[in-house]
Amino acid sequence: MERVDHLADERNKAEFNVDDMKIVWAGSRHAFDVSNRMSRLVANDPVFEKSKRAVMSRKELFKNTLRKSVHAWKLINELRLSDEEGLKLRSFMDQPGFLDLHWGMFVPAIKGQGTEEQQQKWLSLATKMQIIGCYAQTELGHGSNVQGLETTATFDPKTDQFIIHSPTQTSSKWWPGGLGKVSTHAVIYARLITNGKDHGVHGFIVQLRSLDDHSPLPGITVGDIGMKFGNGAYNSMDNGFLMFDHFRIPRDQMLMRLSKVTREGKYVASDVPRQLVYGTMVYVRQSIVSNASTALARAVCIATRYSAVRRQFGSHDGGIETQVIDYKTQQNRLFPLLASAYAFRFVGEWLKWLYTDVTKRLEASDFATLPEAHACTAGLKSMTTSATSDGIEECRKLCGGHGYLWCSGLPELFAVYVPACTYEGDNVVLQLQVARFLMKTVSQLGSGKAPSGTTAYMGRAKHLLQCSSGVRNARDWLNPGMVLEAFEARALRMAVTCANNLSKFENQEQGFSELLADLVEAATAHCQLIVVSKFIAKVEGDIEGKGVKKQLKNLCYIYALYLLHKHLGDFLSTNSVTPEQASLANQQLRSLYSQVRPNAVALVDAFDYTDQYLGSVLGRYDGNVYPKLFEEALKDPLNDSVIPDGYREYIRPLIKQRFRSAKL
């Protein structure tokens, strides 16, 4: 049967070349080719089918994940895929599993903290999947406060071993992915104790299970922590608990690149600077920001296509109803999310450059930009993951009642994504780290030390504290200089206000505690400025492709002006804009929505997501929503029989009123 494209008219409205935009979205022709090939490879392989996840039992789902993960590894080897291709293939598999933590945390931890000898020994096993690893830091009683971890690693000089022990119930490792049922090894973080002295938290490579029969080794209690939020979703991952009972490991299994313990039990700091560990942190967080753009783009793709298919109201004399996407209320909620997906994509690209730059500097023992890079990545991880989780939920609402169906793809996408607001740093805690950095930067403004990188704008503090916006008409809000100045003035003035309020406290830590909410808002303003500035830099640079630059400019200014609208209180209270200028911004925003409207479906087509990857009846490429909704409904196990199980036991006696009289 010929496939009918119900969205063909929408695609014909596009004022730009979609194939050119696909390359811009991917980052390069090479990146697009890799992504396109791997997504089609997964989509055409029946092993990766995922439509039945919602009705699987936990055990069925877990076994299905093992099958897919091992199949993915076989494909990577049989097809001799590069690391880049393998990473893409695993991401399009779209099912959280042990491979994520093995490659995403276990291997990088050994690379970053292991000596050359340790890397040679352990990475040769890990990269061949001869051992399977996870990253066990978080405990039942401590997450964000890493220095509060309770697990101990006490050196025994008599045997040249560390004794790993969980002294309390709250010291149990809790949450590590892959730990519950799969991992044979883990990088464990514990308090290093030698000769009765606590040297703080350090990493250790620990074998957990036998390589012969997979049973836990004596002295180790390990298992899965149980069901998590949503059907399917993150329940494919065996997040685990782990307790040690005086478990012994050889001394050389302490990760010793940054510090070591000698045979005699002496603690020795390495010549390698401890700052090197931050390189891994920057890498992980830039990956999270890139993943935020991918997840938000999936949700926006579904909501945009369905908004173009769905018609409601507006019919006169029996005529055709209005497409939901044509309502300004829908555009006001949807198009800023579309713009955000592109914004996060481009700031993610910039973070990849930052990671490369930081790595080169660290290798040359240049740590000057490290505090700024650390604060920047912490803040952007926090800001983008919070915005993405909220955005996915908003897309579900934009799809009306049908968005609540599992087959819409949105409930599971939300359930899988929302943990990103907590792992690798709680989002509020991370913004407070940014705030501390900003307070330190503000305090040094009069010292002659010029701020650099993402805080360079603070070097113009005198001007930004005094200037008033030059916006006179709505089109001025398309002037990159005027937009940036408004965001810079807001960010700087909020930071300076916090610093001034902090100075009123005799005890700085008490002041910081009292002003936590204000400090988080100041940090958020700084991070939003970073994203706006990188988006503007992207669209003002050289961009190839017919009509592509114009569309990206429209999205850029939608993103900036929507943030201005959303956080208008900040802009007004800091006198960064006037009420009249804010009104002009809203006027320009409405105009931009009208310009994006005919291009909306084509802009989400540029994400190049297959129907298999989207996993959504509502977001199908062909827009054939309603027949497919019926097909999905009829697949539900409840529809296996016309008369339900339990009819004779419960329904029939109820409607026939055949109950025994109860004695009160």
JORALIN-V350162 format. One record per run of one state. SS is the DSSP state (h for helix, s for strand, l for the rest). FROM is the first residue (numbers start at 1). TO is the last residue. If there is no record, write none. Layout:
SS FROM TO
SS FROM TO
This chain:
l 1 7
h 8 12
l 13 17
h 18 26
l 27 28
h 29 43
l 44 45
h 46 48
l 49 52
h 53 55
l 56 57
h 58 78
l 79 82
h 83 93
l 94 97
h 98 113
l 114 115
h 116 126
l 127 132
s 133 136
l 137 138
s 139 139
l 140 145
h 146 148
l 149 151
s 152 156
l 157 160
s 161 165
l 166 168
h 169 171
l 172 172
s 173 174
l 175 184
s 185 194
l 195 196
s 197 207
l 208 208
s 209 209
l 210 215
s 216 216
l 217 219
s 220 224
l 225 232
h 233 236
l 237 239
s 240 244
l 245 246
s 247 250
h 251 253
s 254 254
l 255 258
s 259 261
l 262 266
s 267 269
l 270 273
h 274 309
l 310 310
s 311 311
l 312 322
s 323 323
h 324 326
l 327 327
h 328 363
l 364 369
h 370 398
l 399 399
h 400 404
l 405 405
h 406 408
l 409 409
h 410 421
l 422 426
h 427 443
l 444 444
h 445 447
l 448 452
h 453 466
l 467 473
h 474 478
l 479 479
h 480 502
l 503 507
h 508 514
l 515 515
h 516 540
l 541 547
h 548 566
l 567 567
h 568 573
l 574 578
h 579 597
l 598 599
h 600 605
l 606 610
h 611 614
l 615 624
h 625 635
l 636 636
h 637 640
l 641 646
h 647 655
l 656 664
